[in-house]
């Protein structure tokens, strides 16, 4: 029996404000437990929330970046539920009138297996609403007890809810990665998944093709793209096996255990009516003027999709290259600095970043922001290739040295004697010597053994210690061998 997978994501993004969404307490990560829990955070009687303007502006930024509707009037509501690290017994959130409405995000999907080609897909965004984060339960101290840390309580969140538009783990992971890149790109979140700044809840269901949506189960608090893929794959197979064995799927909130690679039910899944939403009487409706929206729009950087189009149309790069170069803002800025040094060869710049630089970053477990070679250093090296100072093989040696030890391309070329020989007279003399020493091979070449050309190139490069300009060498060889 064939099954169709249906996936929707709810992503909780901590916003990069210095203070909490309804108070002036710090949001800095890593402080001692409960040292950043003020009277509002711990819900002392009589305290009142005051909305953080910076959190609203970050929500507006996200709405603009995704082409979403931005509500001129939105309302904060109380979401009632009990949890030990929720001091008030309710969470201030938004329900029927969120600040950001429908929008969309276009993603590049790389299939996780098989020979399928990458493809583009648009995922619809249902809404993005502002809310406060809860505290954190800290399990297993030295006495085996659980403590409550309320430092995180009140940290501003933007919860981004998608439509159930994804039909594979690959699409869900691609969407989550694109969203992660976007919130960092526009500067509304640091996106640190290890610190909980970007957390994904994944709603998964299966159905027969064309049937109504199946019963969903929500996998909570995934903070790794790798774990997301594993959790979806396991959950999908579990649901299919359950149905095919005569069982029934019950709506539930579940957790993924990365050690076992399995999901397990945590509690039955609540619906909206279970939370008894009602407008928070302590907060006035949020009104956003057209002027305010335009002020925020003016602070937006060039967006990834716009950059991709420009790279393809203006620089002649492929759509694939453009998508890789805009995978992060750091990568795009690095590329543009490199390209400024070699403005006539965008393809060479792209090839080095996507090839050598990316490969070395992966080997060393680094991201673009940690690259030990600056964009100015790499640009200087590529300029040396462009002006024939060094060959491509020489450039690779320069690159390895620069990565490990630092320094400029010029200094490394000088120290290692890598400067390319482009003197046509010197190359001609070298070729004449090789032809004179290999008359039998020359005769065979002239008799039609064209493959011997590589033999002569190899001898010439060896004789020049790899320094001969390859293009000049090939031209001179062809002329001399032609007789």
Residue, then its C-alpha position, 0 to 999 in steps of 0.5 A: x500500500x502506498x502512503x503519502x507523508x504530510x508535514x507542517x512545522x511550528x518554529x519557535x525563534x527567540x528574538x535578538x532583543x537585549x531585554x524580555x518581551x514584557x519586562x526589562x530583564x536581560x535575555x543574555x544566555x548562560x547566566x546563573x539560574x534565576x538571576x535574570x528572573x525579575x518580578x514580571x518573569x516570576x509573576x509576582x502579584x500586581x505586576x503588569x507587562x509592558x510590550x518590547x518595541x524591538x520584539x515587534x519590529x523584528x516580527x515586522x521584519x520577518x513578515x516583510x522578508x516573507x511577503x506576509x500580511x502584517x496586521x494593522x491591529x493584533x491582540x495578545x491573549x492568555x494561553x492557559x495551561x499548567x507547567x512547573x516552569x510557567x509561573x503565571x499558569x498561562x502564557x501571553x501569546x497571540x491567537x486569532x489576531x496574530x501580528x504576521x499573517x499569511x506569507x510564503x518561503x521558497x526553498x531549495x530541496x536536496x533529496x536525501x537519497x536516490x538520484x533525484x535532482x534538487x528542486x525548488x518548492x514554495x512552502x506557505x506560512x500560515x502565521x507568525x505570532x509573538x509570545x513569551x518563552x517559558x522557563x526551564x526545568x533542570x533535571x537531575x541535580x546532585x540530589x536527583x531533584x528537579x529545579x526550575x530556572x526562570x531566566x528564560x521566562x519572558x524571552x521574546x519568541x516569534x512562533x512561525x507556523x507553516x501550512x502542511x505543505x511538506x511531503x518528505x523529511x527532505x522538504x521539512x529539513x530544507x524548509x527549517x534550514x531556509x527559515x534558520x538562515x533567513x532569521x539570521x540573515x535579517x538579524x532578528x535571531x542568532x539562531x543558536x540551536x544548541x542554546x534553544x534560540x531556534x526550536x522546531x515542532x514537527x507535525x507528521x501524519x500519513x494518508x493514502x494519496x488523495x485522501x483527507x489528512x490523517x491524524x497528526x502527531x507533534x514531535x516537540x523541541x527538535x534543535x538539530x536538522x539531523x535529529x529532525x530527519x531521523x525523527x520524521x523517518x522513524x515517526x512516519x514508519x511507525x504510523x504506517x506500521x501501526x495503521x497497516x497492523x490494524x491500529x489507530x493513530x491518536x493525536x499526541x505530543x511526542x518526543x524524539x530520543x536521539x540515543x535510540x532513534x525512536x519517538x515516544x508519546x509524552x501526552x495527548x495533544x491539546x486543541x486550541x479550545x483546551x487552552x481557553x484563549x482570551x484577550x489579555x486584559x493587561x495589554x492593549x491591542x497592538x497597532x502597527x501603522x503603515x509608516x512604522x512598517x516602511x521604517x522597518x522595511x528600510x532596515x532590511x538587507x538585500x534578501x537571499x532570493x533577490x541576491x540569487x536572482x542578481x547573481x544569475x542575471x548580472x554575474x552569470x552564475x548558475x542557479x545552483x551556485x547562487x543558492x549555495x552562495x546565499x545559504x548564509x549572509x556570511x557566505x554571501x558577504x564573503x563572496x562579494x568581498x572576494x569578487x570585488x578583488x576579481x570582478x571579471x571572474x565571478x565563476x572562479x570566485x564561486x568555484x573556490x568558495x563552493x569547492x575548496x573553502x566549503x570542503x575545508x570548512x567541513x573537514x575542520x568542522x567550522x562554519x563560514x564565520x570561523x573561516x581562518x582565511x579572510x575574504x581579502x586574503x582569498x581575493x588576493x590569491x585569486x587575483x594572482x591566478x587571474x593575472x597568471x602569477x600562479x597556476x591553479x596547482x600553485x594556488x592550491x598550495x598557497x591556499x593550504x598554507x594560508x589556511x594553516x599559517x595565515x599570510x598573504x598570497x604574495x608573501x607565500x608565493x615568494x617564500x615558496x617560489x611558486x611564481x609562474x613562468x610566463x616568459x615565452x622565450x624561456x618556455x620555448x627553450x624548455x620545449x625545444x630541449x624536450x623535443x630534441x630529447x624525444x625525437x622518436x615520440x615526436x615522430x609518433x605524435x606527428x604520425x597521428x598519436x595525438x594522445x602523446x601530447x599529454x606526455x610532452x605537457x607532463x615532461x615540460x611541467x616537470x622540467x619547469x617544476x610546475x611553474x610554466x604557464x599552462x596556456x602558453x605552454x600548450x600553445x607553444x607545444x602545439x606549434x613546435x610539435x606541428x613542425 
